[in-house]
């Protein structure tokens, strides 16, 4: 073998040694988060985990019996306690509560010991019919467990005008949602409540119209086809409701989450105000309309105003900042 050929072989050998080994894909899905498969049905999954279909629905905020491949569902698991663990840590890590674990396992105290076997059931969501009421963290977990089959390109911002803050009493979320649903169906003639999502002065979030169903009415079919409609309880025209800090934080938070979920970069083409759409033609006019041709929604005092300039100056930067923060937490 000549010297040149030997050098080439040596070089190839060194390169092979230095090349990194292919990394194995790590499944980070928790053991109590089941990923729906093609042939799965709600009854078949419920039977597998020895729970009722109703329990499966209420622990996952399911608005129907339909499932979509890739959707993620919280299910019960058998858990062995390790040294140093307590019920609070176990509940937090398994999307449960201390009370749920105690009731499921007939525990009379919060004491657990290494090697103890527990059945961990997920916590139940706060539901009333199709309405799911959540805090921000619950909404985040719920949203990223969903499989949305619609092509989402637009997040709509609306205010209800009526009901306003004076109609919210701190605990009547479902009453307001059911009243809006009744009005939309009986008076407006729509097939369901118009909006997908509703936010409240206390920072709570409700999902009512399924995200896989386009919103109705409002700014018309062009905006609705690929849109998700958010109604913010309140009248945010100048001189009326002053948005609470909790409400502000929630509006920015869920807009950022939805942008991340659907790969949207905040702009006038992805996050829209009702005010930018012609009242009669349903065409987008942005700031180029007479006052009687458009509604003021989401309010002349909504994060500094309802113009495109106010959105660019005051609202979009907050959403972008929150998106970066959420992306950082996910790493």
C-alpha positions as CSV (number, residue, x, y, z in Angstrom):
1,X,0.0,0.0,0.0
2,X,1.5,3.3,-1.0
3,X,2.0,6.2,1.5
4,X,-0.6,8.5,-0.1
5,X,-3.3,5.8,0.1
6,X,-2.5,5.1,3.7
7,X,-2.9,8.7,4.6
8,X,-6.3,8.9,2.9
9,X,-7.5,5.8,4.9
10,X,-6.2,7.3,8.2
11,X,-8.0,10.6,7.5
12,X,-11.3,8.8,6.8
13,X,-10.9,6.7,10.0
14,X,-10.4,9.9,12.1
15,X,-13.4,11.5,10.5
16,X,-15.6,8.5,11.3
17,X,-14.4,8.6,14.9
18,X,-15.1,12.3,15.3
19,X,-18.6,12.2,13.8
20,X,-21.3,12.3,16.5
21,X,-23.5,9.3,16.9
22,X,-27.1,9.8,15.8
23,X,-29.2,10.8,18.8
24,X,-32.3,8.9,19.6
25,X,-35.6,10.8,19.7
26,X,-36.6,11.2,23.3
27,X,-40.4,10.9,24.0
28,X,-41.1,13.6,26.4
29,X,-44.9,12.8,26.6
30,X,-45.8,12.2,30.2
31,X,-47.1,8.6,30.9
32,X,-50.5,10.0,31.8
33,X,-50.9,11.9,28.6
34,X,-52.4,9.6,25.9
35,X,-51.9,10.4,22.2
36,X,-55.0,9.5,20.2
37,X,-54.5,6.9,17.4
38,X,-56.5,6.4,14.2
39,X,-58.9,3.7,15.4
40,X,-59.4,5.2,18.9
41,X,-62.9,6.2,20.2
42,X,-63.8,7.8,23.4
43,X,-65.5,4.6,24.8
44,X,-62.5,2.5,23.8
45,X,-60.0,4.8,25.6
46,X,-62.3,5.1,28.6
47,X,-62.6,1.3,28.8
48,X,-58.8,0.9,28.6
49,X,-58.2,3.2,31.6
50,X,-61.3,2.0,33.5
51,X,-63.1,5.3,33.6
52,X,-66.4,6.6,32.2
53,X,-66.5,8.5,29.0
54,X,-68.0,11.4,30.9
55,X,-65.0,11.5,33.3
56,X,-62.6,11.4,30.3
57,X,-64.5,14.3,28.7
58,X,-64.6,16.5,31.8
59,X,-60.9,15.9,32.6
60,X,-59.8,16.9,29.1
61,X,-62.3,19.7,28.3
62,X,-63.9,17.7,25.4
63,X,-66.8,19.5,23.8
64,X,-68.0,16.4,21.9
65,X,-67.3,12.7,21.5
66,X,-65.2,13.2,18.4
67,X,-61.5,12.6,18.6
68,X,-58.7,13.6,16.2
69,X,-55.5,11.5,15.6
70,X,-52.6,13.2,17.5
71,X,-54.9,14.8,20.1
72,X,-53.6,14.4,23.6
73,X,-55.8,13.2,26.6
74,X,-55.0,13.1,30.3
75,X,-55.7,9.6,31.7
76,X,-55.2,7.8,35.0
77,X,-51.9,6.2,35.8
78,X,-50.4,4.0,38.5
79,X,-47.6,5.8,40.3
80,X,-45.0,4.6,42.8
81,X,-43.9,7.2,45.4
82,X,-40.1,7.7,45.6
83,X,-38.0,9.0,48.5
84,X,-38.6,12.6,49.4
85,X,-41.8,13.1,47.4
86,X,-44.9,14.7,48.7
87,X,-48.5,14.9,47.5
88,X,-48.2,18.4,46.3
89,X,-45.2,17.5,44.0
90,X,-46.9,14.4,42.8
91,X,-50.2,16.2,42.0
92,X,-48.4,19.0,40.2
93,X,-46.3,16.6,38.1
94,X,-49.3,14.6,37.1
95,X,-52.0,17.3,36.3
96,X,-53.9,16.3,39.4
97,X,-54.8,17.8,42.8
98,X,-54.0,16.7,46.3
99,X,-57.7,16.3,47.0
100,X,-58.3,14.2,43.9
101,X,-55.3,11.9,44.8
102,X,-56.6,11.5,48.4
103,X,-60.1,10.7,47.3
104,X,-59.1,8.2,44.7
105,X,-56.7,6.4,47.0
106,X,-58.8,6.7,50.3
107,X,-56.0,8.6,52.0
108,X,-56.9,10.2,55.3
109,X,-53.8,12.4,55.4
110,X,-51.3,14.0,53.1
111,X,-48.6,11.6,54.2
112,X,-47.1,9.3,51.6
113,X,-44.1,6.9,51.8
114,X,-41.5,5.5,49.4
115,X,-42.8,2.5,47.5
116,X,-46.4,3.4,48.0
117,X,-48.6,2.7,44.9
118,X,-51.1,5.4,44.0
119,X,-53.7,5.7,41.3
120,X,-53.4,9.2,39.9
121,X,-56.4,10.6,38.2
122,X,-56.2,14.0,36.3
123,X,-58.0,16.9,37.8
124,X,-61.5,17.7,36.3
125,X,-62.0,20.9,34.2
126,X,-64.6,23.5,35.0
127,X,-67.3,22.9,32.4
128,X,-70.9,23.9,31.8
129,X,-72.3,22.3,28.7
130,X,-69.8,23.1,25.9
131,X,-68.3,26.0,27.8
132,X,-64.8,25.4,29.4
133,X,-63.7,27.9,32.0
134,X,-59.9,28.0,32.6
135,X,-57.1,30.1,34.1
136,X,-54.1,31.0,31.9
137,X,-52.0,27.9,32.7
138,X,-55.0,25.6,32.2
139,X,-55.7,27.2,28.8
140,X,-52.1,26.7,27.7
141,X,-52.1,23.0,28.6
142,X,-55.5,22.5,27.0
143,X,-54.6,24.4,23.8
144,X,-51.4,22.5,23.1
145,X,-53.1,19.2,23.6
146,X,-55.6,20.0,20.8
147,X,-55.4,19.0,17.2
148,X,-56.9,21.8,15.1
149,X,-57.8,20.7,11.6
150,X,-58.8,24.1,10.3
151,X,-56.1,26.4,8.7
152,X,-55.9,29.2,11.2
153,X,-54.4,32.5,9.8
154,X,-56.2,35.2,11.8
155,X,-56.9,36.0,15.4
156,X,-59.8,38.4,15.8
157,X,-60.1,40.9,18.7
158,X,-63.5,42.0,19.8
159,X,-65.1,43.5,22.9
160,X,-68.7,42.6,23.9
161,X,-69.7,46.2,24.6
162,X,-72.7,44.6,26.3
163,X,-72.3,42.7,28.6
164,X,-69.8,45.1,30.2
165,X,-67.9,45.1,33.4
166,X,-71.0,46.1,35.4
167,X,-72.6,42.8,34.3
168,X,-69.7,40.7,35.6
169,X,-70.1,39.8,39.3
170,X,-67.0,37.7,39.8
171,X,-68.6,34.3,39.6
172,X,-71.2,34.5,36.8
173,X,-69.0,33.4,33.9
174,X,-71.3,30.6,32.7
175,X,-74.4,32.8,33.1
176,X,-72.9,35.4,30.8
177,X,-71.8,32.8,28.3
178,X,-75.2,31.1,28.2
179,X,-76.9,34.4,27.8
180,X,-74.7,35.3,24.9
181,X,-75.2,31.9,23.3
182,X,-79.0,32.2,23.7
183,X,-78.9,35.7,22.1
184,X,-76.7,34.6,19.2
185,X,-78.9,31.5,18.4
186,X,-82.4,32.9,19.2
187,X,-82.1,36.5,18.1
188,X,-79.3,36.4,15.5
189,X,-80.2,33.0,14.1
190,X,-76.7,31.6,14.3
191,X,-76.1,27.9,15.0
192,X,-74.1,28.5,18.2
193,X,-72.4,31.2,20.2
194,X,-70.5,33.3,17.7
195,X,-67.0,33.5,19.3
196,X,-64.6,30.7,20.0
197,X,-63.0,32.3,23.1
198,X,-64.2,34.7,25.7
199,X,-62.0,36.5,28.3
200,X,-63.2,38.0,31.6
201,X,-62.2,40.9,33.9
202,X,-60.8,38.5,36.4
203,X,-58.4,37.0,33.8
204,X,-60.3,33.8,33.3
205,X,-60.7,32.3,29.8
206,X,-63.6,30.4,28.3
207,X,-63.7,28.3,25.2
208,X,-67.2,27.8,23.9
209,X,-67.4,27.5,20.1
210,X,-65.0,24.7,19.3
211,X,-61.7,25.9,17.7
212,X,-62.3,23.5,14.8
213,X,-65.5,25.4,13.9
214,X,-65.1,28.8,12.3
215,X,-66.7,31.8,14.2
216,X,-70.0,33.1,12.9
217,X,-71.5,36.5,12.1
218,X,-69.4,39.4,13.3
219,X,-67.0,40.5,10.6
220,X,-68.1,38.1,7.9
221,X,-67.1,34.9,6.1
222,X,-63.8,36.2,4.7
223,X,-62.3,36.9,8.1
224,X,-64.1,33.9,9.8
225,X,-63.0,31.2,7.4
226,X,-59.4,31.0,8.7
227,X,-60.1,32.9,11.9
228,X,-60.5,32.4,15.7
229,X,-62.7,35.0,17.3
230,X,-62.0,36.3,20.8
231,X,-64.6,38.3,22.7
232,X,-63.4,40.3,25.6
233,X,-66.1,41.0,28.2
234,X,-66.4,44.8,28.6
235,X,-66.9,48.1,26.8
236,X,-63.4,49.5,26.0
237,X,-64.5,52.6,24.2
238,X,-63.0,55.7,25.9
239,X,-64.9,56.9,28.9
240,X,-66.3,53.4,29.7
241,X,-64.7,50.3,31.3
242,X,-61.1,50.5,32.4
243,X,-59.5,47.2,31.7
244,X,-58.2,45.4,34.8
245,X,-54.5,44.3,35.0
246,X,-55.6,40.6,35.0
247,X,-57.7,41.1,31.9
248,X,-54.8,42.9,30.1
249,X,-52.4,40.1,31.0
250,X,-54.8,37.4,29.8
251,X,-55.5,39.1,26.5
252,X,-51.8,39.4,25.7
253,X,-51.1,35.9,27.0
254,X,-53.7,34.0,24.9
255,X,-53.0,36.1,21.8
256,X,-49.3,35.1,22.2
257,X,-50.2,31.4,22.8
258,X,-52.5,31.3,19.7
259,X,-49.8,32.9,17.6
260,X,-47.3,30.3,18.8
261,X,-49.8,27.4,18.3
262,X,-50.5,28.4,14.7
263,X,-47.1,29.8,13.7
264,X,-48.3,33.5,13.3
265,X,-46.1,36.6,13.5
266,X,-48.1,39.5,15.0
267,X,-49.1,42.0,12.3
268,X,-52.2,43.6,10.8
269,X,-52.6,40.4,8.6
270,X,-52.6,38.0,11.5
271,X,-54.1,39.8,14.5
272,X,-57.1,41.9,13.5
273,X,-59.4,44.3,15.1
274,X,-63.2,44.3,14.3
275,X,-62.9,48.1,13.6
276,X,-60.8,47.4,10.4
277,X,-63.7,45.6,8.6
278,X,-66.6,47.4,6.8
279,X,-69.9,46.9,8.7
280,X,-71.9,46.1,5.6
281,X,-69.5,44.8,2.9
282,X,-67.5,42.7,5.3
283,X,-64.3,43.8,3.5
284,X,-61.2,44.8,5.3
285,X,-60.7,48.6,5.1
286,X,-58.2,49.1,7.9
287,X,-58.2,52.8,8.8
288,X,-59.8,53.9,5.5
289,X,-63.4,54.2,6.4
290,X,-65.9,56.7,7.7
291,X,-67.0,56.2,11.3
292,X,-70.5,55.1,10.4
293,X,-69.1,52.3,8.1
294,X,-67.3,50.5,10.9
295,X,-67.7,49.5,14.5
296,X,-65.4,50.8,17.2
297,X,-64.8,47.2,18.4
298,X,-62.6,46.2,20.2
299,X,-62.8,49.7,21.6
300,X,-61.3,53.2,21.1
301,X,-59.3,52.6,24.3
302,X,-58.3,49.0,23.6
303,X,-54.5,48.9,24.4
304,X,-54.2,52.6,23.3
305,X,-56.8,52.6,20.6
306,X,-58.4,50.7,17.7
307,X,-56.3,51.9,14.8
308,X,-53.7,50.0,13.0
309,X,-51.0,52.4,14.3
310,X,-52.2,51.8,17.9
311,X,-52.1,48.0,17.3
312,X,-48.5,48.2,16.0
313,X,-47.3,50.6,18.7
314,X,-49.1,49.3,21.8
315,X,-50.5,45.8,21.3
316,X,-48.2,43.8,19.0
317,X,-45.0,44.6,20.9
318,X,-46.6,43.1,24.1
319,X,-47.7,40.0,22.2
320,X,-44.2,39.5,20.7
321,X,-42.6,40.0,24.1
322,X,-44.9,37.4,25.6
323,X,-44.2,35.0,22.8
324,X,-40.5,35.2,23.4
325,X,-41.1,34.6,27.1
326,X,-43.2,31.6,26.5
327,X,-40.8,30.1,24.0
328,X,-38.0,30.6,26.6
329,X,-40.0,28.7,29.3
330,X,-40.6,25.8,26.9
331,X,-36.9,25.3,26.3
